[in-house]
């Protein structure tokens, strides 16, 4: 079912696009060509092909979560411009 000129104008209106007469004609043809390709894909027999989310197998590349040594509070605050007790003191950003 090809798109009509009025449908292309309506989509342009919804998209807030101002199209010239030449652009409307060109886009009507281009969109109908694209929809024709989708019609050809719809006719392809895909009944025996399993659904996939990715073309290639994907695995999550993460490291194991393990504990390790970290800085002491004094080491972490050594270069801080300001601190109070074991915390960094920063300017207020929310009123």
C-alpha positions in Angstrom: 0.0 0.0 0.0 1.9 3.1 -1.2 1.9 6.3 0.7 -0.1 9.2 -0.7 1.1 12.7 -1.1 -1.4 13.8 1.7 0.1 11.2 4.1 3.6 12.5 3.5 2.4 16.1 4.0 0.7 15.0 7.3 3.9 13.3 8.5 5.8 16.5 7.6 3.3 18.5 9.6 3.6 16.2 12.6 7.4 16.5 12.4 7.2 20.2 12.1 9.0 20.1 8.7 8.4 22.7 6.0 8.8 20.8 2.7 8.8 22.3 -0.7 6.7 20.8 -3.5 9.8 19.2 -5.0 10.7 17.7 -1.6 7.2 16.3 -1.1 7.3 14.6 -4.5 10.9 13.2 -3.9 10.1 12.0 -0.3 6.8 10.4 -1.4 8.8 8.3 -4.0 11.6 7.5 -1.6 9.3 6.4 1.2 7.3 4.2 -1.2 10.5 2.6 -2.3 11.5 1.9 1.3 8.1 0.5 2.1 8.4 -1.7 -1.0 11.6 -3.2 0.4 9.7 -4.0 3.7 7.0 -5.8 1.7 9.7 -7.9 0.0 11.1 -8.8 3.4 7.6 -9.7 4.7 7.3 -12.3 1.9 10.6 -14.1 3.0 10.0 -17.4 4.7 11.5 -17.1 8.2 9.5 -19.8 9.9 12.5 -22.1 10.7 14.8 -19.2 11.8 15.0 -18.7 15.6 14.5 -15.2 16.9 17.6 -13.4 18.0 18.4 -10.1 19.7 22.0 -9.9 18.3 23.5 -11.2 15.1 26.6 -12.6 16.9 26.6 -14.2 20.4 27.3 -11.7 23.1 28.6 -12.2 26.6 29.0 -9.7 29.4 32.6 -8.9 29.9 33.0 -8.1 33.6 35.5 -8.9 36.2 34.6 -10.8 39.4 33.6 -8.6 42.3 36.2 -9.1 45.0 37.5 -7.1 47.9 41.0 -5.7 48.0 43.0 -3.2 49.9 42.0 0.4 49.6 43.2 3.7 51.0 42.8 4.6 54.6 40.7 7.7 55.3 43.8 9.7 56.1 45.4 8.7 52.8 42.3 9.5 50.8 41.9 12.9 52.5 45.6 13.8 52.3 45.2 16.1 49.2 41.7 17.3 49.9 41.3 21.1 50.0 38.8 20.7 52.9 37.6 17.8 55.0 35.7 17.3 58.2 36.3 14.1 60.2 36.5 11.3 57.6 34.6 13.1 54.8 35.4 15.4 51.9 33.8 18.8 52.4 32.4 20.2 49.2 30.4 23.3 48.3 26.6 23.0 48.4 25.1 22.5 45.0 21.4 22.2 45.9 19.5 24.9 47.7 
